[in-house]
Amino acid sequence: MTATTARTVAGWTLVPLALAQFICSFAGSNMNVMLNDMSKDLGTTVAGIQLSITLFLLTMAALMVPFGKLTDLLGRKTCFLLGLGIYGVGAVLSALAPGLGLLILGNSILEGAGTALLIPPVYILVTLYWKDIQGRARSFGLVSAAGGVGAATGPLIGGWICSAISWRAAFLFQALIIVVIILFALALKDPLPADPTRPYDTVGAVLSGGGLVVFVAGILAIDRTLWLALLLLVVGAGIIAGFFAWIRRLERRKKEPLLSTALFRNRVSNLGLVTQNFQWLLLMGISFLVSSHLQVVRQYDAIETGVIFTAATVGILVSSLAAGRLVRLVAQRTLILTGFLVTAVGVVLLLLVGALPGGWPFVPGLLVIGLGIGVMLTPSVNVVQSAFGEDQQGEISGLSRSISNLGSSFGTAIVGTILGFGVDQRAGGYVLAMAALVIVAIAGSVVTGFLPGSRAPQHAGAGAAAPPSAA
């Protein structure tokens, strides 16, 4: 890194990157507290708004890998600015939507695609700017904290705006933040030159995105038509298998695929990706479940629901900011394991208060969950990104964010499906869905236990020591 770039990084560079992660995570959760208001205004059902939320998360997951690869061709700054522009247009369209169709176009498609284009550069730039593990962990900690706080404050800020003005103003708020980010981002420096001559695997992009869309659609269809759900799940799995067969074929022919199969041969990275998926599944699944339960079953309004979620916001903010410092004192495996176990305790607390009257009994569980999730977001990202060199940051960043957003999609899809079986989201569906999330938290702790128990050697191409993982 040049001296000029180093000074830039030391100043304000992290601001647009953290704000971008904040607003994208905010968008994934703020609609959860506006279900009733939006469905009445748009002449649709709560299920229709829930579908828009799930499609937003799914669009991100499906496009994150193909768009992550574009950073090599177009450059990281270009993709970041282009993604911000697409996202901003989607936010404005959503604010003006007269019905569910335009909302899906603006929120689910354009905001989802914009997010998929702008998020990989965030993590690539952090990895390229900060070479030492402490600096990188601290920067990932701030970005992860911004994402976690965005997801956790989405219900609070969205609920306040919805109650004080209108749900439409919540989308205009997103557009305003996008303008601020663009102003900061114009001065960003790209550490690596773009390479427009680099080949792009269009077939692989279609297969990877299409397979994920069809597979998640199968999950969504389980509570409606079982035979169709099974068909979609099988077809989706088949398309994904076809994608892996395709990229292996390209590699045998010495051509560059969308994703290198070498990415999947790194055991530490694979385990880290699974933990990322489970973390976001838990965060978005819990947010979706508790928000819909409070509004649909208990008839809380948007601001009341958002205030209750403040506990999760506080927990995530405190633990995420601390994680950047803790990584210098505590092994990353220990932080991730602790996070899953603490989160499991929080989910059990929410499970136990499901039948109690009022909303305040939910606060302790949400606070504990926020503390648990916040402490493990940073080390999971650092484990994955630091496992590869600079030449593979575009691929692994896209894959990492795709796996995380796929977890978010799974969280909302699985919870929504279970609630469908639980009859209108009442006590039975709530208990069953929360029990499933307890299992996910426990499974995450088991997977974390397989991370290596000693400090990994420095990666030759990464320019930074691999994260410590000793217990």
C-alpha positions as CSV (number, residue, x, y, z in Angstrom):
1,M,0.0,0.0,0.0
2,T,1.4,3.5,-0.9
3,A,1.9,6.1,1.8
4,T,-1.0,8.2,0.3
5,T,-3.4,5.2,0.4
6,A,-2.3,4.4,4.0
7,R,-3.1,7.9,5.1
8,T,-6.5,7.7,3.4
9,V,-7.2,4.4,5.1
10,A,-6.2,5.8,8.4
11,G,-8.7,8.7,8.0
12,W,-12.2,8.2,6.8
13,T,-12.1,5.2,4.4
14,L,-13.9,2.9,6.7
15,V,-16.9,5.3,6.9
16,P,-18.6,4.5,3.5
17,L,-17.8,0.8,3.9
18,A,-19.4,0.5,7.3
19,L,-22.3,2.7,6.3
20,A,-22.9,0.5,3.3
21,Q,-23.0,-2.6,5.4
22,F,-25.3,-0.8,7.9
23,I,-27.9,0.2,5.3
24,C,-28.0,-3.1,3.6
25,S,-28.5,-5.0,6.8
26,F,-31.1,-2.4,7.9
27,A,-33.0,-3.1,4.7
28,G,-33.1,-6.8,5.5
29,S,-34.9,-6.3,8.9
30,N,-36.7,-2.9,9.0
31,M,-39.7,-4.2,7.1
32,N,-40.3,-6.8,9.8
33,V,-42.1,-4.2,12.0
34,M,-44.1,-2.7,9.2
35,L,-46.0,-5.8,8.1
36,N,-49.5,-4.6,9.1
37,D,-49.1,-1.0,7.8
38,M,-47.6,-2.0,4.5
39,S,-50.1,-4.8,3.8
40,K,-53.1,-2.5,4.5
41,D,-51.7,0.4,2.4
42,L,-50.7,-1.8,-0.6
43,G,-53.9,-3.9,-0.5
44,T,-52.1,-7.2,0.1
45,T,-51.5,-9.6,2.9
46,V,-48.9,-9.9,5.6
47,A,-47.7,-13.0,3.7
48,G,-47.2,-10.9,0.6
49,I,-44.9,-8.5,2.5
50,Q,-43.1,-11.4,4.0
51,L,-42.5,-12.8,0.5
52,S,-41.0,-9.5,-0.5
53,I,-38.6,-9.6,2.4
54,T,-37.5,-13.2,1.6
55,L,-37.1,-12.4,-2.1
56,F,-34.8,-9.4,-1.2
57,L,-32.6,-11.7,0.9
58,L,-32.7,-14.4,-1.8
59,T,-31.7,-12.0,-4.6
60,M,-28.7,-10.9,-2.6
61,A,-27.7,-14.5,-2.0
62,A,-28.2,-15.5,-5.7
63,L,-26.2,-12.6,-7.2
64,M,-23.5,-12.1,-4.6
65,V,-21.1,-14.6,-6.2
66,P,-21.6,-13.5,-9.8
67,F,-21.3,-9.8,-8.8
68,G,-18.4,-10.5,-6.5
69,K,-16.5,-11.8,-9.6
70,L,-17.3,-8.6,-11.5
71,T,-15.0,-6.7,-9.0
72,D,-12.0,-8.1,-10.8
73,L,-13.3,-6.9,-14.2
74,L,-14.7,-3.5,-13.4
75,G,-12.8,-2.7,-10.2
76,R,-13.9,-2.6,-6.6
77,K,-14.7,1.2,-6.5
78,T,-16.8,1.0,-9.7
79,C,-18.8,-1.9,-8.5
80,F,-19.3,-0.2,-5.1
81,L,-20.7,3.0,-6.7
82,L,-22.8,1.1,-9.3
83,G,-24.3,-1.0,-6.6
84,L,-25.1,2.1,-4.5
85,G,-26.8,3.7,-7.5
86,I,-29.0,0.6,-8.2
87,Y,-29.9,0.3,-4.6
88,G,-30.9,4.0,-4.4
89,V,-33.2,3.7,-7.4
90,G,-34.8,0.6,-5.8
91,A,-35.4,2.4,-2.5
92,V,-37.1,5.3,-4.3
93,L,-39.3,2.9,-6.3
94,S,-40.3,1.1,-3.1
95,A,-41.3,4.4,-1.5
96,L,-43.5,5.2,-4.4
97,A,-44.9,1.7,-4.9
98,P,-48.8,1.6,-5.4
99,G,-48.9,-2.2,-5.0
100,L,-47.0,-5.3,-4.1
101,G,-45.6,-5.7,-7.7
102,L,-43.6,-2.5,-7.7
103,L,-42.5,-3.1,-4.2
104,I,-41.0,-6.4,-5.2
105,L,-39.3,-4.8,-8.2
106,G,-37.9,-1.9,-6.1
107,N,-37.1,-3.7,-2.8
108,S,-36.6,-7.3,-3.7
109,I,-35.0,-7.0,-7.1
110,L,-33.2,-3.7,-7.4
111,E,-32.2,-3.2,-3.7
112,G,-31.2,-6.9,-3.6
113,A,-29.2,-6.6,-6.8
114,G,-27.6,-3.4,-5.6
115,T,-26.6,-4.9,-2.3
116,A,-25.1,-7.9,-4.1
117,L,-23.0,-5.6,-6.2
118,L,-21.8,-3.2,-3.4
119,I,-21.1,-5.6,-0.5
120,P,-18.3,-7.7,-2.0
121,P,-16.1,-4.6,-2.5
122,V,-16.6,-3.6,1.1
123,Y,-15.0,-6.8,2.4
124,I,-12.4,-6.9,-0.4
125,L,-11.3,-3.4,0.3
126,V,-11.0,-4.0,4.1
127,T,-8.8,-7.1,3.3
128,L,-6.6,-5.2,0.9
129,Y,-6.2,-2.0,3.0
130,W,-5.4,-3.6,6.3
131,K,-2.6,-6.1,6.2
132,D,-2.0,-6.9,9.9
133,I,-4.4,-9.2,11.7
134,Q,-5.1,-6.7,14.5
135,G,-5.9,-3.9,12.1
136,R,-7.9,-6.1,9.8
137,A,-9.8,-7.6,12.8
138,R,-10.6,-4.2,14.1
139,S,-11.8,-3.0,10.7
140,F,-13.9,-6.1,10.2
141,G,-15.2,-5.6,13.7
142,L,-16.5,-2.1,12.8
143,V,-18.0,-3.2,9.5
144,S,-19.6,-6.3,11.2
145,A,-20.8,-4.1,14.0
146,A,-22.4,-1.8,11.5
147,G,-24.1,-4.7,9.8
148,G,-25.3,-6.2,13.1
149,V,-26.5,-2.9,14.3
150,G,-28.2,-2.2,11.0
151,A,-30.1,-5.5,11.3
152,A,-30.9,-5.0,14.9
153,T,-31.9,-1.3,14.6
154,G,-34.0,-1.9,11.5
155,P,-37.0,-2.7,13.6
156,L,-36.5,0.3,15.9
157,I,-35.7,2.9,13.3
158,G,-38.1,1.5,10.8
159,G,-40.8,1.3,13.5
160,W,-40.3,4.9,14.6
161,I,-40.3,6.2,11.0
162,C,-43.4,4.2,10.2
163,S,-45.3,5.3,13.2
164,A,-44.2,9.0,13.1
165,I,-44.5,9.5,9.3
166,S,-45.1,6.5,7.0
167,W,-43.5,3.2,6.0
168,R,-42.7,4.9,2.7
169,A,-40.4,7.3,4.5
170,A,-38.3,4.4,5.7
171,F,-37.3,3.7,2.1
172,L,-36.6,7.4,1.6
173,F,-34.4,7.3,4.6
174,Q,-32.4,4.5,2.9
175,A,-32.1,6.5,-0.3
176,L,-30.8,9.5,1.8
177,I,-28.1,7.3,3.4
178,I,-27.1,6.0,0.0
179,V,-26.5,9.6,-1.2
180,V,-24.3,10.2,1.9
181,I,-22.3,7.0,1.2
182,I,-21.8,8.0,-2.5
183,L,-20.4,11.3,-1.4
184,F,-17.8,9.6,0.8
185,A,-17.1,6.8,-1.7
186,L,-16.1,9.2,-4.5
187,A,-12.7,9.7,-2.9
188,L,-12.0,6.0,-2.3
189,K,-8.9,4.5,-3.8
190,D,-8.8,1.1,-5.4
191,P,-5.6,-0.7,-4.4
192,L,-5.7,-3.0,-7.4
193,P,-6.3,-2.1,-11.0
194,A,-9.4,-3.4,-12.9
195,D,-8.8,-6.1,-15.5
196,P,-11.6,-5.8,-18.1
197,T,-9.9,-8.5,-20.3
198,R,-10.4,-11.1,-17.6
199,P,-12.9,-13.8,-18.8
200,Y,-16.3,-14.0,-17.1
201,D,-18.2,-17.3,-16.6
202,T,-21.7,-16.3,-17.6
203,V,-22.9,-19.9,-17.6
204,G,-21.6,-20.5,-14.1
205,A,-23.3,-17.2,-13.0
206,V,-26.7,-18.4,-14.3
207,L,-26.3,-21.9,-12.8
208,S,-25.2,-20.7,-9.4
209,G,-27.9,-18.0,-9.0
210,G,-30.7,-20.1,-10.6
211,G,-29.9,-23.1,-8.4
212,L,-30.1,-21.0,-5.2
213,V,-33.4,-19.4,-6.2
214,V,-35.1,-22.6,-7.1
215,F,-33.9,-24.4,-3.9
216,V,-35.1,-21.6,-1.6
217,A,-38.4,-21.5,-3.5
218,G,-38.8,-25.1,-2.6
219,I,-38.4,-24.3,1.1
220,L,-41.1,-21.6,0.8
221,A,-43.5,-24.0,-0.9
222,I,-43.3,-26.7,1.8
223,D,-46.3,-25.4,3.8
224,R,-48.4,-24.9,0.7
225,T,-47.8,-27.7,-1.8
226,L,-45.6,-30.5,-0.6
227,W,-45.1,-32.2,-4.0
228,L,-44.2,-28.9,-5.7
229,A,-41.8,-28.1,-2.8
230,L,-40.0,-31.5,-3.2
231,L,-39.8,-31.0,-7.0
232,L,-38.2,-27.5,-6.5
233,L,-35.8,-28.7,-3.9
234,V,-34.6,-31.6,-6.1
235,V,-34.4,-29.4,-9.2
236,G,-32.5,-26.7,-7.3
237,A,-30.1,-29.2,-5.9
238,G,-29.6,-30.6,-9.4
239,I,-28.8,-27.1,-10.8
240,I,-26.3,-26.4,-8.0
241,A,-24.7,-29.8,-8.7
242,G,-24.6,-28.9,-12.4
243,F,-22.8,-25.7,-11.5
244,F,-20.0,-27.5,-9.7
245,A,-19.7,-29.9,-12.6
246,W,-19.5,-27.0,-14.9
247,I,-16.7,-25.2,-13.0
248,R,-14.7,-28.4,-12.8
249,R,-15.1,-28.8,-16.5
250,L,-13.7,-25.3,-17.1
251,E,-10.8,-25.9,-14.8
252,R,-9.9,-29.1,-16.6
253,R,-9.8,-27.1,-19.8
254,K,-7.5,-24.5,-18.1
255,K,-10.2,-21.8,-18.3
256,E,-11.3,-19.5,-15.5
257,P,-14.6,-20.4,-13.8
258,L,-16.9,-18.2,-11.8
259,L,-15.5,-19.8,-8.6
260,S,-12.3,-21.8,-8.2
261,T,-12.9,-25.2,-6.7
262,A,-9.7,-24.4,-4.7
263,L,-12.0,-22.2,-2.5
264,F,-13.8,-25.3,-1.3
265,R,-10.6,-27.2,-0.5
266,N,-9.7,-24.9,2.4
267,R,-11.0,-26.7,5.5
268,V,-10.8,-23.6,7.8
269,S,-12.6,-21.4,5.3
270,N,-15.3,-24.0,4.8
271,L,-16.0,-24.2,8.5
272,G,-16.0,-20.4,8.8
273,L,-18.5,-20.1,5.9
274,V,-20.8,-22.5,7.7
275,T,-20.6,-20.4,10.9
276,Q,-21.4,-17.3,8.9
277,N,-24.5,-19.0,7.4
278,F,-25.8,-20.1,10.8
279,Q,-25.2,-16.7,12.4
280,W,-27.3,-14.8,9.8
281,L,-29.9,-17.5,9.8
282,L,-30.3,-17.0,13.5
283,L,-30.2,-13.2,13.4
284,M,-32.8,-12.8,10.6
285,G,-34.8,-15.8,11.6
286,I,-35.2,-14.5,15.2
287,S,-35.9,-11.0,14.0
288,F,-38.6,-12.2,11.5
289,L,-40.2,-14.6,14.0
290,V,-40.4,-12.3,17.0
291,S,-41.4,-9.3,14.9
292,S,-44.2,-11.1,13.2
293,H,-45.4,-12.7,16.5
294,L,-45.6,-9.4,18.3
295,Q,-47.5,-7.7,15.4
296,V,-49.7,-10.4,14.0
297,V,-50.5,-12.3,17.2
298,R,-50.2,-9.6,19.9
299,Q,-51.2,-6.7,17.7
300,Y,-48.3,-4.5,18.7
301,D,-47.7,-1.5,16.4
302,A,-44.4,-0.8,14.6
303,I,-42.8,1.5,17.2
304,E,-43.7,-0.8,20.1
305,T,-42.1,-3.7,18.3
306,G,-39.1,-1.7,17.4
307,V,-38.6,-0.5,21.0
308,I,-38.6,-4.1,22.2
309,F,-35.9,-4.9,19.7
310,T,-33.6,-2.2,21.1
311,A,-32.3,-4.8,23.5
312,A,-30.8,-6.8,20.6
313,T,-29.4,-3.6,19.1
314,V,-27.6,-2.8,22.3
315,G,-26.2,-6.3,22.6
316,I,-24.9,-6.5,19.1
317,L,-23.4,-3.0,19.3
318,V,-21.5,-3.7,22.5
319,S,-20.2,-7.1,21.6
320,S,-19.4,-6.3,17.9
321,L,-17.3,-3.3,18.9
322,A,-15.5,-5.3,21.6
323,A,-14.8,-8.2,19.2
324,G,-12.2,-6.2,17.3
325,R,-10.2,-5.8,20.5
326,L,-11.0,-9.3,21.9
327,V,-9.4,-11.0,18.9
328,R,-6.0,-9.8,20.1
329,L,-6.6,-11.5,23.5
330,V,-8.9,-14.4,22.7
331,A,-8.7,-17.0,20.0
332,Q,-11.2,-16.6,17.2
333,R,-12.5,-20.1,17.6
334,T,-13.2,-19.3,21.2
335,L,-15.1,-16.1,20.3
336,I,-17.3,-17.9,17.7
337,L,-18.0,-20.8,20.0
338,T,-18.9,-18.5,22.9
339,G,-21.1,-16.5,20.6
340,F,-23.1,-19.6,19.5
341,L,-23.5,-20.8,23.1
342,V,-24.7,-17.4,24.3
343,T,-27.1,-17.1,21.4
344,A,-28.5,-20.6,22.2
345,V,-29.2,-19.4,25.8
346,G,-31.0,-16.3,24.4
347,V,-33.1,-18.3,22.1
348,V,-34.1,-20.6,24.9
349,L,-35.2,-17.6,26.9
350,L,-37.4,-16.4,24.0
351,L,-38.8,-19.9,23.8
352,L,-39.8,-19.9,27.4
353,V,-41.5,-16.5,27.3
354,G,-43.6,-17.2,24.2
355,A,-46.8,-17.7,26.3
356,L,-46.2,-14.9,28.8
357,P,-48.3,-11.7,28.4
358,G,-46.8,-8.4,27.3
359,G,-43.7,-7.7,25.3
360,W,-41.1,-6.9,27.9
361,P,-40.4,-10.6,28.8
362,F,-38.8,-10.8,25.3
363,V,-36.2,-8.2,26.2
364,P,-33.7,-10.4,28.2
365,G,-33.6,-13.0,25.5
366,L,-33.1,-10.4,22.7
367,L,-30.3,-8.8,24.7
368,V,-28.5,-12.1,25.2
369,I,-28.9,-13.0,21.5
370,G,-27.5,-9.6,20.5
371,L,-24.4,-10.2,22.7
372,G,-23.9,-13.7,21.3
373,I,-24.3,-12.9,17.6
374,G,-22.2,-9.7,17.8
375,V,-19.2,-11.3,19.4
376,M,-18.9,-13.9,16.6
377,L,-19.6,-11.9,13.4
378,T,-16.1,-10.4,13.2
379,P,-14.0,-13.5,13.8
380,S,-16.1,-15.6,11.3
381,V,-15.5,-13.1,8.6
382,N,-11.8,-12.7,9.4
383,V,-11.3,-16.5,9.4
384,V,-12.6,-16.8,5.9
385,Q,-11.1,-13.6,4.3
386,S,-7.7,-14.2,5.8
387,A,-7.5,-17.7,4.4
388,F,-6.8,-16.5,0.9
389,G,-4.5,-14.2,-1.0
390,E,-5.2,-10.9,-2.7
391,D,-5.8,-12.6,-6.1
392,Q,-8.7,-14.5,-4.7
393,Q,-10.4,-11.8,-2.6
394,G,-13.0,-11.1,-5.3
395,E,-14.1,-14.7,-5.4
396,I,-14.0,-15.5,-1.6
397,S,-15.7,-12.2,-0.7
398,G,-18.6,-12.9,-3.1
399,L,-18.9,-16.5,-1.8
400,S,-18.7,-15.3,1.8
401,R,-21.4,-12.7,1.5
402,S,-23.5,-15.1,-0.6
403,I,-23.3,-17.8,2.1
404,S,-24.2,-15.2,4.8
405,N,-27.2,-13.9,2.8
406,L,-28.3,-17.4,2.0
407,G,-28.4,-17.9,5.7
408,S,-30.6,-14.8,6.0
409,S,-32.9,-16.3,3.3
410,F,-33.0,-19.6,5.1
411,G,-33.8,-17.9,8.3
412,T,-36.9,-16.1,7.0
413,A,-37.9,-19.0,4.7
414,I,-37.7,-21.7,7.4
415,V,-39.4,-19.6,10.0
416,G,-42.1,-18.6,7.6
417,T,-42.7,-22.2,6.6
418,I,-42.9,-23.4,10.2
419,L,-45.3,-20.6,11.1
420,G,-47.5,-21.7,8.2
421,F,-47.7,-25.1,9.8
422,G,-48.4,-23.5,13.2
423,V,-51.6,-21.9,12.0
424,D,-51.4,-18.1,11.7
425,Q,-48.2,-17.6,13.7
426,R,-49.9,-18.4,17.1
427,A,-48.2,-20.1,20.1
428,G,-47.7,-23.5,18.4
429,G,-45.9,-22.1,15.4
430,Y,-43.8,-19.7,17.5
431,V,-42.7,-22.4,19.8
432,L,-41.9,-24.8,17.0
433,A,-39.9,-22.2,15.0
434,M,-38.0,-21.1,18.1
435,A,-37.1,-24.7,18.9
436,A,-35.7,-25.1,15.4
437,L,-33.5,-22.0,16.0
438,V,-32.2,-23.5,19.2
439,I,-31.1,-26.5,17.2
440,V,-29.3,-24.2,14.7
441,A,-27.4,-22.4,17.5
442,I,-26.3,-25.7,19.0
443,A,-25.3,-27.0,15.5
444,G,-23.2,-23.8,15.0
445,S,-21.3,-24.5,18.2
446,V,-20.6,-28.0,17.1
447,V,-19.2,-26.9,13.7
448,T,-17.1,-24.2,15.4
449,G,-15.5,-27.0,17.5
450,F,-13.9,-28.4,14.4
451,L,-11.9,-25.2,13.7
452,P,-8.2,-25.7,14.1
453,G,-6.9,-25.5,17.7
454,S,-3.6,-23.8,17.0
455,R,-2.4,-20.6,15.4
456,A,-2.5,-21.0,11.6
457,P,0.6,-20.1,9.6
458,Q,0.7,-16.9,7.6
459,H,-0.9,-17.2,4.2
460,A,1.7,-16.6,1.5
461,G,-0.4,-14.4,-0.6
462,A,-2.6,-12.6,1.9
463,G,0.0,-10.3,3.3
464,A,-1.4,-11.0,6.8
465,A,-1.1,-13.6,9.4
466,A,-4.0,-16.0,9.5
467,P,-6.3,-15.5,12.4
468,P,-5.5,-17.3,15.6
469,S,-7.9,-20.1,16.5
470,A,-6.5,-21.7,19.6
471,A,-9.0,-22.3,22.3
